[in-house]
Amino acid sequence: MGSRVISSAKEFYNTLRSLQDQESNNPFIYEEDTQILKMNGNKIPVLNIYCGNQPVFICEKPVPKIYEPDDQPMTKTSNCANEDTANEDTANEDDDDAEDDANSLPELGPQPLTIMKARQLLSWYTLSQNANVSAVDNNPALHPLWVRCDMSDPARTAWVGAETVCTGNKVSAVKLYSITCKGSTVDKKALITLDVLKQEHKKRHPPSSTAIKGSARFSLFGSTVVENTTVESQSSVTVDFKWSHVESVLETPPLSSTATLNIRVAFGDMRSPMYEMYRELEFLQSLADGLRTGETEWMEPLESTSAVNLTKAFLEELQGTAKTLQEDAAKTAEPTTDMDTPIFNSFLERGDLDFVEQLWVRMKKSVTSYQDIGDCLKLVTEALRYGDIKPWIHRDSSSSLSKLILQSYHQQIDHVSLTGVTPVHMLLEMGLDKMRKDYINYLIGEELTTLNHLCYFLSTEVDPQEQVIRLRKLHHLLEVIMACGTFLGLPYDRLFLLTQSCLHHYKTCPYDEEHEFKLQIKPALISHVYQKENPVLWRAEVSSGHGPHEVRTSVQLSDRPLVDHVIFEADPNETVNVDSEDPAFFTTMVCCSLVNFV
């Protein structure tokens, strides 16, 4: 019996070792009833604190196949041609219905194993790491192993795990973890106390000096609740607190805590002061995509007047202004931006828009086809060629239209064939030029950075597609700054530091709206926000030991389950008052045992 267990342990070890050495993270089916995944521990919230970003093995039950087209039974045939004809439409309808039914089936999430199977896997893992077992070689350490459990045992175990402890290059011990969960409750008296938490720790670890630390997470900006329905947001700003000397469960983090903001901001949030700028960037992106793919998805026009008529009115306005200003030559170089309505109603509004930028503003609100772009630019180039307008432009403008305007000052304009995709290229350059100046205007004006730090993002030496990507990076940076400056009111020094961090990140990393930027702050800066809110996650941890042999017992209270493979049912013994403002918390407890190989 013992040799069979050791043989199974060695076989399990060889499988994990092979997966550990592979670069691929594809699921592996072991003994038909177990699926093994290799992933980073921070991908699973309940494991993040213990595993961080290190690779781990996850064991779970394979997801059953719900529908396979190849597995469908063969259609019955008939010798009667009339029956075939009559049934053909019905058969097609049945096939369509079957396909619709298959597509409408909910996708199954992670599936747990039984507690018995989980313990078997953990015992194999532990034996394979124990050099004192004669039949097991001195094997190199494996990644930590975590197994999903179905909570069918009395303790309601949701996860079990094992992690090696090394002395030098030798595995000297294994830490065994058990994670148990309880459903939500609004009754604070039913929550675990610190005394009970300490006793749970002492059950597994003899009397020794212990420390108790607290941590909590508050949501400062993100999802909102409207009429008892949670409206999810792609953007979120949370703050993590850590402190020592916890006095009671769910205590508010003291001002002496360390606090870290976690900022994740996605485009398109209508609550953002950058929303108008986002719309403008989306139009710019549609032009770039059209050049790349040959197909453009035109945005809904914001103006009822056609792009051509808007351009004609703009040119006529400039011609009238030029005649009025002929008597005062000193003013002919000043830009004219007066309109019945603001040209650019945005948080980053500028008052020094030149001719090309004003033309861009009108066109991006009204063009709906390539023909529109070509017709508008034809009107402009003809007005320049015949000297009808002498528009003012910024000295550092780099678009093709700006170069034509400079040539018009000397009555010599190159011929431009406004056919094919040339007009789209010209409009894209106009937008890139204008939006770069918008971002510079804000970042430099607010003294958040310098031109030297922006060189990478403002370069015109790369192709237009890359220029758009770098503008998106700058826009994402500004969305992050606005979230912290406008909604949280952070002071200049924190915004400056955050700007530098974002710029450094995006100089080397690809554009990613899911990226979470982090910023250290003093709790006092946001105390007016978090002290009025309930935490979304609160945690107390008792620890003893030092270094690799440190062991911890913790309890986590959260506003939603930390386990995604089990459905929690409401406690039938608890009457919930729907009018109560008290939050409901799920309880997750993590216990650890240390097994020494001595």
C-alpha positions in Angstrom: 0.0 0.0 0.0 2.8 2.4 1.0 4.7 1.7 -2.2 1.6 2.3 -4.3 1.1 5.8 -2.6 4.8 6.7 -3.2 4.6 5.5 -6.8 1.5 7.8 -7.2 3.4 10.7 -5.6 6.3 10.3 -7.9 4.0 10.1 -11.0 2.2 13.2 -9.8 5.5 15.0 -9.2 6.8 14.1 -12.7 3.6 15.6 -14.2 3.9 18.8 -12.2 7.6 19.1 -13.0 7.0 18.7 -16.7 4.3 21.4 -16.6 6.6 23.6 -14.6 9.4 23.4 -17.2 7.0 24.1 -20.1 6.4 27.7 -21.2 2.9 26.8 -22.2 0.0 27.4 -19.7 -2.5 25.2 -21.4 -4.7 23.0 -19.2 -3.6 19.4 -18.6 -6.0 16.6 -17.8 -4.6 14.2 -15.1 -6.2 10.8 -14.5 -9.3 12.0 -16.4 -10.9 13.6 -13.3 -8.5 16.4 -12.6 -7.5 19.4 -14.6 -4.2 21.1 -13.8 -3.6 24.8 -14.7 -0.4 26.8 -14.3 -1.0 30.5 -13.7 0.1 33.5 -11.6 -1.4 33.5 -8.1 -2.7 37.1 -8.4 -5.2 35.9 -10.9 -7.3 34.4 -8.1 -8.3 37.0 -5.4 -8.5 34.7 -2.4 -4.9 33.4 -3.2 -3.4 36.7 -4.1 -2.2 37.5 -0.6 -0.4 34.3 -0.2 0.9 33.7 -3.7 1.3 37.2 -5.2 2.6 37.2 -8.7 4.4 33.9 -8.5 3.4 30.9 -10.6 1.1 28.3 -9.0 -0.6 25.1 -9.9 -4.4 25.0 -9.8 -6.2 21.7 -9.6 -9.9 21.5 -10.4 -12.5 19.2 -12.1 -12.4 19.4 -15.9 -15.3 21.4 -17.4 -17.7 19.0 -19.0 -18.3 19.4 -22.7 -21.9 20.6 -23.2 -22.1 20.6 -27.0 -20.0 19.2 -29.8 -21.3 19.6 -33.4 -19.5 16.4 -34.4 -21.3 14.4 -31.8 -24.7 15.1 -33.1 -26.7 12.0 -34.2 -27.0 11.4 -38.0 -30.2 12.6 -39.6 -32.6 9.9 -40.5 -33.1 9.4 -44.2 -36.2 8.3 -46.2 -36.7 6.6 -49.5 -39.5 8.9 -50.3 -38.4 11.9 -52.2 -41.6 13.8 -51.2 -40.8 13.2 -47.5 -37.3 14.5 -48.1 -38.6 17.7 -49.7 -41.2 18.2 -47.0 -38.8 17.6 -44.1 -35.9 19.6 -45.5 -37.1 22.9 -44.1 -38.1 21.4 -40.8 -34.6 19.7 -40.5 -32.9 23.0 -41.2 -35.1 24.8 -38.6 -34.2 22.0 -36.1 -30.5 22.4 -36.8 -30.8 26.2 -36.4 -32.7 25.8 -33.1 -30.1 23.3 -31.8 -27.3 25.7 -32.7 -29.1 28.6 -31.0 -29.8 26.4 -27.9 -26.1 25.5 -27.7 -25.0 29.1 -28.1 -27.4 30.2 -25.5 -26.2 27.8 -22.8 -24.3 29.5 -20.0 -20.6 29.0 -19.9 -19.6 26.9 -16.9 -17.1 28.4 -14.6 -14.4 26.6 -12.6 -15.5 23.2 -11.2 -14.4 22.0 -7.7 -13.1 18.6 -6.7 -14.2 16.6 -3.6 -12.4 17.2 -0.4 -11.2 13.6 -0.5 -9.6 14.0 -3.9 -8.1 17.3 -2.8 -6.4 15.7 0.2 -5.1 12.9 -2.0 -3.4 15.4 -4.3 -1.9 17.4 -1.4 -0.5 14.2 0.1 1.1 13.2 -3.2 2.6 16.7 -3.5 3.9 16.6 0.1 5.4 13.1 -0.2 7.1 14.0 -3.5 8.9 16.9 -1.8 10.0 14.9 1.3 13.6 13.8 0.8 13.3 11.6 3.9 10.9 9.2 2.1 13.3 6.5 0.9 11.7 5.9 -2.4 11.6 9.6 -3.3 14.6 11.3 -4.7 15.9 14.7 -3.6 13.5 16.5 -5.9 13.7 20.3 -6.8 11.0 22.4 -5.3 7.7 22.6 -7.2 5.4 25.7 -7.6 2.8 26.0 -4.8 -0.3 23.7 -5.4 -3.9 24.8 -4.8 -7.0 22.7 -5.2 -10.6 23.9 -5.5 -12.9 22.1 -3.1 -16.7 21.7 -3.2 -17.3 22.8 0.4 -19.1 19.5 1.2 -17.3 18.9 4.4 -18.5 20.2 7.8 -15.8 23.0 7.8 -17.0 24.1 4.3 -13.5 24.0 2.8 -13.3 25.9 -0.5 -9.5 25.6 -1.1 -6.6 23.6 0.2 -3.0 24.3 -0.8 0.6 23.4 -0.2 3.8 25.4 -0.5 7.4 24.3 -0.1 9.8 25.8 2.4 13.5 25.7 1.3 16.7 25.8 3.3 19.3 26.6 0.7 18.4 24.4 -2.3 16.8 21.7 -0.2 13.1 21.5 0.6 12.9 21.4 4.4 9.2 21.8 5.0 5.8 22.2 3.5 3.1 24.7 4.5 -0.4 23.3 4.2 -3.3 25.8 3.8 -7.0 25.4 4.3 -9.5 28.1 3.2 -13.1 27.9 4.6 -16.0 30.2 3.7 -19.3 31.3 5.1 -22.2 33.0 3.4 -23.1 36.7 3.8 -24.5 38.1 7.1 -25.4 41.6 8.3 -25.2 40.5 11.9 -21.9 41.8 13.2 -22.3 39.6 16.3 -22.1 36.5 14.1 -18.7 37.5 12.7 -15.5 36.0 14.1 -13.8 37.9 16.9 -10.0 38.6 17.2 -9.8 36.3 20.3 -11.3 33.4 18.3 -8.8 34.1 15.5 -5.9 34.0 17.9 -7.1 30.7 19.4 -7.4 29.2 15.9 -3.8 30.1 15.3 -2.6 28.6 18.6 -4.3 25.3 17.8 -1.9 24.7 15.0 1.1 26.5 16.4 2.4 26.1 20.0 2.5 29.2 22.2 4.9 31.7 20.7 5.1 35.5 20.2 2.4 36.6 17.7 1.7 39.7 15.8 -1.7 40.8 14.5 -1.9 43.1 11.5 -4.9 44.6 9.6 -5.6 45.5 6.0 -8.6 46.8 4.2 -9.7 47.9 0.8 -12.1 50.7 0.1 -13.7 51.5 -3.3 -13.5 55.3 -3.9 -14.8 55.3 -7.5 -16.3 52.6 -9.7 -19.5 50.7 -9.7 -22.6 52.4 -8.5 -26.0 51.1 -7.2 -29.1 52.5 -8.8 -32.5 51.2 -7.6 -30.9 48.2 -5.9 -29.1 47.2 -9.1 -25.3 47.4 -9.4 -24.1 49.3 -12.4 -20.7 48.0 -13.2 -18.0 50.4 -14.3 -14.9 49.6 -16.3 -13.0 52.2 -14.3 -12.2 51.9 -10.6 -10.1 53.6 -7.9 -9.6 51.6 -4.8 -7.3 52.2 -1.8 -5.5 49.5 0.2 -4.6 50.1 3.8 -2.1 48.2 6.0 -1.6 48.7 9.7 -0.4 47.0 12.9 -2.0 46.6 16.3 -5.6 45.7 15.3 -8.0 46.4 18.1 -11.3 45.1 16.8 -12.9 43.5 13.7 -13.9 45.9 11.0 -12.1 48.8 12.7 -11.5 51.9 10.5 -7.8 52.0 9.3 -5.9 54.5 11.4 -4.3 57.6 9.9 -0.9 56.0 10.6 -1.7 53.2 8.1 0.2 52.9 4.8 -2.1 53.5 1.9 -1.8 52.7 -1.8 -4.2 53.8 -4.5 -5.0 51.3 -7.3 -6.2 53.2 -10.3 -7.7 51.5 -13.4 -9.4 53.7 -15.9 -11.1 52.7 -19.1 -12.1 55.0 -22.0 -15.7 56.1 -22.6 -16.9 56.7 -19.0 -19.4 59.6 -19.4 -18.7 60.7 -15.9 -15.1 61.6 -16.9 -14.3 65.2 -17.7 -12.3 63.7 -20.5 -15.3 62.3 -22.3 -15.4 64.9 -25.1 -11.7 64.4 -25.7 -12.4 60.6 -25.8 -15.0 61.2 -28.5 -12.5 63.1 -30.5 -9.8 60.5 -30.1 -12.3 57.8 -31.2 -12.9 59.7 -34.5 -9.1 59.9 -35.0 -8.9 56.1 -34.3 -11.6 55.4 -36.9 -9.6 57.3 -39.5 -6.5 55.3 -38.7 -8.4 52.1 -38.7 -9.9 53.0 -42.1 -6.4 53.5 -43.6 -5.2 50.2 -42.1 -8.2 48.0 -43.1 -9.8 49.9 -45.9 -13.1 50.2 -44.1 -14.2 53.1 -41.8 -17.0 53.1 -39.3 -18.2 56.6 -39.3 -19.4 58.1 -36.0 -22.8 59.7 -35.7 -22.4 63.3 -36.8 -22.8 65.9 -34.0 -23.8 68.6 -36.5 -26.9 68.7 -38.7 -25.2 70.9 -41.2 -23.1 69.0 -43.7 -19.3 69.1 -43.5 -19.1 70.9 -46.8 -21.5 73.7 -45.8 -19.7 74.1 -42.5 -16.4 74.5 -44.3 -17.8 77.0 -46.8 -19.2 79.0 -43.9 -15.9 78.9 -42.1 -14.0 80.1 -45.2 -16.5 82.9 -45.8 -16.1 84.0 -42.2 -12.4 84.2 -42.6 -12.7 86.2 -45.8 -15.0 88.7 -44.1 -12.7 88.9 -41.1 -9.7 89.6 -43.4 -11.4 92.5 -45.1 -12.4 94.0 -41.8 -8.8 93.8 -40.5 -7.1 95.2 -43.6 -6.7 98.6 -42.0 -4.9 97.2 -39.0 -2.0 95.1 -40.3 -0.8 94.3 -36.8 -3.9 92.2 -36.2 -3.9 90.2 -39.3 -1.8 87.5 -37.7 -4.2 87.0 -34.8 -6.5 83.9 -34.9 -10.2 84.3 -35.2 -12.2 81.9 -33.2 -15.4 83.6 -32.5 -18.5 81.5 -33.2 -22.1 81.4 -31.9 -21.2 78.3 -29.9 -17.9 77.2 -28.4 -15.7 75.3 -30.9 -14.3 72.9 -28.3 -16.4 72.3 -25.2 -14.0 70.1 -23.3 -12.0 70.0 -20.1 -8.8 70.6 -22.2 -10.3 73.5 -24.1 -7.7 75.8 -25.6 -8.2 79.4 -26.7 -5.4 79.4 -29.4 -6.8 77.1 -32.0 -5.2 77.9 -35.4 -7.0 77.6 -38.8 -6.1 73.9 -39.3 -7.3 73.0 -35.8 -10.6 75.0 -36.2 -11.1 73.2 -39.5 -10.5 69.8 -37.8 -13.0 70.6 -35.1 -15.7 71.3 -37.7 -14.9 68.3 -39.9 -14.7 65.7 -37.1 -18.2 66.7 -36.0 -19.8 66.4 -39.4 -17.9 64.2 -41.9 -19.6 60.9 -42.7 -17.7 59.7 -45.8 -14.5 59.9 -47.7 -16.3 62.2 -50.2 -17.0 64.7 -47.5 -13.3 64.8 -46.5 -12.2 65.3 -50.1 -14.8 68.0 -50.9 -13.9 70.0 -47.8 -10.2 69.9 -48.4 -10.7 70.8 -52.1 -12.5 74.0 -51.0 -9.7 74.9 -48.6 -6.8 74.3 -51.1 -8.6 76.3 -53.8 -9.1 79.2 -51.4 -5.4 79.1 -50.6 -4.4 78.8 -54.2 -6.4 81.9 -55.3 -5.4 83.9 -52.2 -8.9 84.1 -50.8 -7.7 83.4 -47.3 -4.4 84.0 -45.5 -5.0 81.8 -42.4 -2.9 81.8 -39.3 -1.2 78.6 -38.1 1.1 77.5 -35.3 4.7 77.7 -36.1 5.3 74.1 -35.2 2.4 72.6 -37.1 3.5 69.6 -39.1 0.5 68.5 -41.1 0.4 68.4 -44.9 -2.3 71.2 -44.9 -0.1 73.4 -42.7 2.7 73.1 -45.2 0.4 74.2 -48.0 -0.7 77.2 -45.9 3.0 78.1 -45.4 3.5 77.9 -49.2 0.5 80.1 -49.8 2.2 82.9 -48.0 4.7 83.0 -50.9 2.0 82.5 -53.6 3.4 79.1 -54.5 1.4 75.9 -53.6 2.3 72.4 -54.6 -0.3 70.4 -56.5 -2.1 67.9 -54.2 -4.2 65.1 -55.8 -7.2 64.8 -53.5 -8.1 61.3 -54.6 -7.9 57.9 -53.0 -6.8 57.9 -49.4 -4.8 61.2 -49.6 -7.6 63.3 -48.0 -8.0 60.8 -45.1 -4.2 61.0 -44.5 -4.4 64.8 -44.5 -7.3 64.8 -42.0 -5.6 62.3 -39.8 -2.5 64.5 -39.7 -4.6 67.5 -38.8 -6.2 65.6 -35.8 -2.9 64.2 -34.6 -1.4 67.7 -34.7 -4.3 69.3 -32.8 -4.6 66.6 -30.1 -0.9 66.6 -29.4 -1.1 70.3 -28.6 -4.2 69.7 -26.4 -2.3 67.2 -24.3 0.9 69.4 -24.1 -1.3 72.4 -23.2 -2.6 70.6 -20.1 0.4 68.7 -18.9 2.9 71.5 -19.4 0.4 74.2 -18.2 -0.2 72.2 -15.0 3.5 71.7 -14.6 3.1 67.9 -14.4 6.0 67.2 -16.8 8.3 68.7 -19.3 8.6 68.5 -23.1 11.7 66.3 -22.7 9.6 63.7 -20.9 7.0 63.9 -23.7 9.3 63.4 -26.7 8.4 59.7 -27.1 4.7 60.5 -27.2 4.9 63.5 -29.5 7.2 62.1 -32.1 6.1 62.5 -35.7 9.0 60.3 -37.0 6.9 57.1 -36.5 4.1 56.0 -38.8 0.6 57.5 -38.2 -0.7 54.2 -36.8 1.9 54.3 -34.1 1.3 58.0 -33.5 -2.4 57.2 -32.7 -1.3 54.5 -30.3 1.0 56.9 -28.4 -1.8 59.5 -28.3 -4.1 56.8 -26.7 -1.4 56.3 -24.1 -1.3 60.0 -23.3 -5.1 60.0 -23.1 -5.1 57.1 -20.8 -2.5 58.9 -18.6 -4.8 62.0 -18.5 -7.8 59.9 -17.6 -5.8 58.5 -14.6 -4.7 62.0 -13.6 -8.3 63.3 -13.8 -9.7 60.5 -11.8 -7.3 61.3 -8.9 -7.3 65.1 -9.3 -11.0 65.8 -10.0 -12.7 63.1 -8.0 -10.2 62.7 -5.1 -8.7 66.2 -5.1 -5.1 64.9 -4.6 -2.5 67.6 -4.2 0.0 68.6 -6.9 2.9 66.6 -5.5 1.0 63.3 -5.7 -0.3 64.1 -9.2 3.2 65.0 -10.4 4.5 61.7 -9.1 1.6 59.8 -10.6 2.3 61.5 -14.0 5.9 60.5 -14.0 5.0 56.9 -13.1 2.5 56.7 -15.9 4.9 58.2 -18.5 7.7 55.8 -17.4 5.3 52.8 -17.7 4.0 53.7 -21.2 7.4 54.4 -22.7 8.2 50.7 -22.4 4.8 48.9 -22.2 2.0 48.5 -24.7 -1.3 50.3 -24.4 -3.5 48.5 -21.9 -6.7 49.9 -20.4 -6.7 47.0 -17.8 -3.4 48.1 -16.3 -3.7 49.2 -12.7 -1.5 52.1 -11.8 -0.5 52.4 -8.1 0.3 55.5 -6.0 1.4 55.8 -2.4 -0.5 58.4 -0.4 -1.1 59.5 3.1 -4.5 58.4 4.5 -5.3 61.9 5.7 -5.5 63.0 2.1 -8.6 60.8 1.5 -9.9 60.4 5.0 -13.0 62.5 4.1 -13.9 59.8 1.6 -13.0 56.4 3.1 -14.0 57.1 6.7 -17.6 57.5 5.6 -17.7 54.2 3.6 -17.8 50.5 4.4 -14.8 48.5 3.2 -15.2 46.1 0.3 -12.5 43.9 1.9 -11.3 43.9 5.5 -8.7 41.5 6.8 -7.0 40.6 10.1 -3.9 38.3 10.3 -2.2 36.6 13.2 1.4 35.6 12.5 4.3 33.9 14.2 7.7 32.6 13.2 10.2 34.3 11.0 11.3 34.3 7.4 10.3 31.2 5.3 9.0 29.5 8.5 6.5 32.3 9.3 2.9 31.0 9.6 -0.3 33.0 9.4 -3.9 32.6 10.2 -6.3 35.2 8.8 -9.9 36.1 8.4 -11.2 38.2 5.5 -14.6 39.9 5.4 -15.8 41.0 1.9 -18.8 42.4 0.3 -18.9 39.6 -2.3 -17.7 36.0 -2.2 -13.9 35.5 -2.7 -14.7 32.0 -4.1 -16.0 31.7 -7.7 -16.7 28.0 -7.9 -19.4 27.7 -5.3 -22.9 29.2 -5.1 -23.6 30.6 -1.6 -27.2 30.3 -0.4 -28.8 32.7 2.0 -28.9 31.6 5.7 -32.5 30.4 6.4 -32.0 31.3 10.1 -31.3 34.9 9.3 -33.9 37.5 8.6 -32.5 40.3 6.4 -33.9 43.8 6.7 -33.8 45.2 3.2 -34.1 48.7 4.6 -31.0 48.2 6.8 -27.9 50.3 5.9 -25.7 47.7 7.5 -23.5 46.0 4.9 -23.5 42.2 4.5 -20.1 40.4 4.6 -18.9 37.1 3.4 -16.4 35.4 5.8 -13.3 33.7 4.4 -10.8 32.1 6.8 -7.3 30.9 6.0 -5.4 28.5 8.3 -1.9 27.3 7.8 0.1 24.4 9.2 3.8 23.8 9.0 5.1 20.2 8.3 8.9 20.0 8.8 10.9 17.2 7.1 13.2 16.5 10.0 
